[in-house]
Amino acid sequence: MVNLTFAVYSKTGTLMLGPVDTGTLWSDFGVPDCTEPSGDPIVLYDQLADRWILSQFTTSGLSDPNKPFWNCVAVSTTGDPTGTYYRYAFETEHFQYFPDYPKYGVWTDSYVITTREFGPTVEYGIGVYGLEKNKMINGQDARAVSFFLDGNDPEMLPLIGDGLLPADIDGKQKPRNDAAIPLVGTQDEGAGYGATFDALNVWDLKVKWRSTPAASLALAVQLPVAQFDSIFPCAPTSRDCLPQPGVTNQAQYLDILSYRQRPTWRLAYRNFKGYESLVTTQSVEAMPGVAGMRWYELRRTGTDYWLYQQGTYAPSDGVHRWMGSIAQDKRGDAALGYSVVNGTEVYPGIRYTGRLAGDPLGQMALGEGTVVKGTGVQLTTNSRWGDYTSMNVDPVDDCTFWYVNEYYTAAGQASSLAGWQTRVASFKLPGC
């Protein structure tokens, strides 16, 4: 899924469905707003239930103050993504709070959504929603529990930053039945939200689907991390920071996506029996004026979290690496994908790196691979870049990584359409 459309391919690249307007998933649905192709979509595979989850938010409330906002969720009725779907819409906890930047996670008995929510005036905070998964995969009426973490509270703001990521399960080993669902955010002492140190903030979401659902959300721990800068040194308040070959107008530079305090999707969870592992990443200023990828592995035993390792991937070659996504295979090897660009000869493209479980901590020791080289540049002046990159693990062998990101070609640059293109790549790390 990308903004406004989705398509289904076989693993060998055969187009099986689409591209299709995302709104068609909710044709003749009880909430008509879901039929509009509004954007910010997410697609997930729930291997525990053999279901596909496709989503988008609604935006009609932005122009009509009498309308609420919804998170629209479609769940496949079988494991076939080209087949039929059960459709759902979950209203935001506060009327007229827009659920921007929704991110989803699969858990054992809940699907989880986190959002950045804005009210009609100055209201801001993070929405957290637990959805009744067992009802949704059977097409039954499903309930939701919700929380709103108020960003206008100066004590709360550094704990939530610009977003939390919900854990998303990889692998066949389930969490224990009473395990809390982890949500993770980051805070940067230099980013203006009041944080006094750089850290990962871990929240615990607990949901029990009783006749009356019981749910709680609490800050579990703050884990100090190595210092990082999320505010890139370009023009004040600007996000248009990354130069492209041949582009001299800074309004056409690319969005660094680091200036907000949040990790980028996914928060990939895996249970290794003796411990649980969570990996995520964010864009940072790795060297003066150069973007790089900060990545983290957290672990949990029982209810205790700790930071097992962290690193910043930024070879000294002047190439900006940003908008990444990370996951682990069944051996604990990690693959990290990201966008690349510089102002001279590297056009917006896609690369990846990785580490084996036994490599020195904090290092992506396998070097760098290229998914696709860009051959064109983005010439729009809104400068937005992606947000939809995703590193995923094939549940069949639990070894193959599938990575999705955007890039530019010369033909795309010349196109009157969106211009950017999407690449889906697969690879394995040595030994898996």
N, C-alpha and C positions, 0 to 999 in steps of 0.2 A: 504494500500500500504506500502511495505517496499522496501528496495533497490532491484531493478530488477524484482520484481513480485508483482501481486495484486490478491486478491480473494474477492468474494462476499458471504456473509453469511446471512441467515435469522436471525431474532432477537433471535430465539431459538437455534441457532448454527448450523443449517443445511448448509453445503457447497453447494452453488448454482452455482458458477462459479469459475474455477481456481483450484490452483494457475496458473496464466498466466503471461508470459513474458510481462513486461510493453510495450515493443516495438511493440507488436501486436496491440495495440490500434491505431497505425499509419500505419498499413500495407497499401501499395499502396498509400501512402500519397505523396504530392508534394515535401515535404522536407524529403528526405530519411534518414537524420541523426536522425530523430525522431524515426525511427524503431529500433534503437539500445537501449538496456536496459541500460541507462546511470546512473540512480540513482537520489538521492535526491528528491523523489516523495512526492507529497502532494495530499490528497483527501479531498474534501469538499462537503457538501450538501447545495445547495441554496434553502432554504425553500420558499423564496419569488417567485421563478420561478419553483420550483419542478424539479430541475436539479442536476445532479452530475458532479463535476469538478475533473478530474484526470490530473496529470501533471508530467513532468520530464524535466530536461535540456538535452542539447546535449554536448558531450565531444570530438567529432572527431576533433574539431579545436585545441585541445591540441597537436595533433601530425601533423596537417597539417595547416601551417600558412596562407594558401590561403582560409581557410574555416572560415565562421562566426560562432557565437554561437547562439543558439535558446532556448527559453522557449517554450516547446511543451505543448499544452493545449487541452484536450478532454472534450467536454461537452455533456452529454447524451441528446438524442433527445426527451426523455420522462423522467418520474420519475423512470423508470426501469433501475437500474445500470447494469443488465445483457444484455441489449439491445444494440442498435446502438448508435454511437457517432458522433457528428460533431468534426472535427479535425482542429487545428490551430497551427501555429508556429510564434512566435514573436522574431525577431532578436534583439540582444542587441543594445543599442543606439550607442556604439562605436564598430567598427569592431575589432574582436579579443579580446574583453573584455569578460572573462569567467564569467557567472552569477552564482557564487557559492551560496549555501545555500538559495535557493529561498523559500520565504514564501508568502502565498496567503491569501487574504481576500475577502469576499463577501460584496458588498455594493448594494445600490438600483439600480443604472444604470451602475455600473462599477464593473469589477473584478480587483483586485489590486495585483501586484507582487512587492515584494522587494527582492533585491539580494545583495550579497557582490561581487563586480566585480574587476577582476584583469586583467591588460593589459599584453602585451608580455614582458615588462621589469619591471619597478617599479610602474606602474600605479595601483592605488587602490581607490575605492570609493563605494558608495552605489547607486545602480540603483533602480529607482521607476518607475513602469509602470502602467498606467490605461488602461484597455481593454474595448472595446465597447460591453458591456454585451448584450444589446437588440438585436444586430446583431448575437452574438454568439449563443444565445439560439434558434435562428431561422435558423441557418445554413447559414447565409449570410456573405459576405465579411465584416470583422471587422477591425476597425482601433485601433491603440494604441497611447497613448501619453507617453513620457518618459522624465525622468530627471536623471542627474548624479551628485551626491554630492561628490565633489573631496576630498578624504581622504588625499591627499598630501598637501592640504591647512591646515597649522597648526591651523588656527582659525576654520575651518570646522571640523577637525578630532574629537575633543571631543564631538561635537554635534551629530555625527553619530556613533562613536565607531565602533563596529564590526557588526552593523546591526540595522535596524528598522523593527518593526512589523506593518502590516496593520490591521486596525480594521476589525473584522469578525462578522457579525450580528447574534445574537441569538434572538429568540422570534418573535412575530407577529407584534409588534409595529415598524413601519419603522421610520428612521430618517426623519426630515423635509426635504423638497425638496432641499433647498439651503444649507443644512448642509455640512460642509467640512468633508472629510474622514480623521480621525485621524491616524497618524503613531507615534509609540512610541519607543524610545530607552533609554538606561541608560548610565550614565557616572560615573566613579569611579576615585576619585582624586589620588588614589595610583596605578593606572594601566598603567601608562606610555603613555597615549594619550594626556596629557596636560590639563586634567580637573583640576580645582582648588577647586571643591566641588563635593559631590555626589548628583546626580539628575536624574530625569526623563526628557527627552527632547521630547516635543510633537510638531509634524509637522502637518500642515494642507495641504491636497491635495484637490484641487478643479478641477473638470472636467465637462465641458458642451459639449455634443455631438452635435454640430451644423454642418452645411455644412463644415465649417472649425473648428475643435475642439478647444476649448479654455480651457487652463489648467494652473494651478499655483501650486507651492509648496513652502511653507514658514514655518520657525520656528514660532510656535505659542507661546510657553512659555517654560521656564525651571522651573521645580518644585523641589526644594531641598528636599531631603529625609534623613531619618536616616542614619548615617554612615554605610557603608558596605565595605567588602573586597572581590573583585572578584579574586584576585590572591592568589591561595592556596599555602601554604608553603611547597612545596615539592622541588625536585631538580630544580635549576634555569632553566627557560624557558620550564620546563617539564609540560606536561598535564597528565602524568601517575601517579596519586596521590592517588587513593583510593585502599587500600589493600583488598585482598580477603582471605577467610579462606584457610590456607595451602599453600599460594603462597608467596614465599620468594624473587623471582626475581622481582625487582621493574619495570622492563620493561613490566611485565605482570599485573601491577596495572591498574586500570580503569581510563578512561578519566573523569576528574572532570567537564568539560564543563562550568566552571565558569570563566576561565581566560580571555575570551573575554568579552568585554563590550556590552552585549546585553541581552534582555529578551528572554525567550523561548516561542515558539509557544503554545497557541494562544494569541492574543490580543482580548479577547472576549468582544463584545459590546452588550449592551442591553439598550433599551429606556424604561424608567419607567414613561414616560409622563411628570412628573414634573422635571425630570433630566435624563441625559444620563450617563451610567456607563460603565467603561472600566476596566477589570481586566487582570493582567499578572503576571509573576513570573520569577525569575532567581535563579541560584545556587550561594551561597556565602559561605565564611568561617564563619560559625555562631558562633563557639567557637574555641579556639586555636586547630588547626588541625582537626576540625570536620566540614563537609559540612552540610549545611541546606538550607531550602527554604525561600527566601525572596519573599513576595508577596505584591501586590499593588492594590488598587482600586482608580481610578481617576474618577472624575465626571465633566460633562459639562452642563452648562445652557447657552443657547444662544451661544455665542462664547467664553465664559470664562471657563477655566479649573482650577481645583484645586485637590489637593491630599486629598481624603476623609479619607483613612486609609491605613496603611501599617503594616506588621508584619513579623517576621522571625520564621518559624516553625522548631524547633530543640530541641526536648526533650533531657534531660541530661542522655542519655543512651549509648553514644559512637557510635551510628549508624549514618552512613553518609546518608543523604537524599539529592538527587540531580536530575537533569533533570526532572523538574516538568511541569505541565500544570494545569491551573485553569479556571473555568467557573462558571456562576451563573444560578440558575433556575429562574422560573417566580416570585418567592417570594423574590428574592434577596439573597437567601442562596447561599453559595459558597462551591465548592468542589475542593480540591487540591490533585492531584495525583503525584507520583514521584517514582524514583528508590531508593532502599536501599541496603546497604552492610556494612560489617565491616571486620576486619582482623581475626576474631576468629570463630564466629558461624553463622553470618548472610550472607548467600550466595546471589548473585545478584537476588533480587526479587522486588515485586511491592506492595506499600501500598498507602493509601490515608487518608486524614483528611477532616474536613469541619467545617463550622460555619453557624449558622442561622442568618438571617438578624438583629434580635434584640440582638444578643450577644454583649458583650463589644467590642468596636472597636479594631482592631489590633490583635485579638485572634482567633485562630482556636480552638473553645471551645468543639468540639464534640469528641475529642480523635482521636485515630488512628485505622483504619481498614486494614486488610491484603487482598489484591487481590490474590496473590499467593506467596508462599515461594519458594525461589530458593533452588536447591539441587546440583548445580554444579558451576564451575567457568569458566571464559574466559581465555584461555591460549595463545591467540595470543599476539604478542609483538607490534602491532600497537596501541593497547589499546583503540581504538575508541569505544564510547558507544552511540548508539542511535542517538539522535536529532529528532526522529519522534514521541515522546510521544504526546498525544493529549487528552484533556478533552472536551467532546462534550455533548450537551443537546438534548434529543429526542424531535423533534418538535411536536410529536403527543400529548404528555401530558405536555410538557415543564417542567417536573419534573425529569424524569429519566436521569441520567448521564451515558454516555458511555465512558469508559476510555481505552486507548490503550497504551501499553508500552511493553518493552522487558524484558526477564529474562532468567535464565539458569537452566537447569536440569542436573542431572548426565548423562543421556542419551545424552543430547545435547553436554555436555563437551566431551563425548567419540566419538561423531560423526565426520566423516571426512568432513561433509558439514559445513554450516555457524556456527552451534553450538547453537547460541541464538534462542530463540523462542519468539513468540508474543502472548500476552494474551489480549483479549477484555473482559472487565468487565462492568456490569451495576449495578446501585444502586440508591436509592433515599435517600434524607435526611429527617429527621423526620418532619412530618406535611405537606409535599408537596403532 
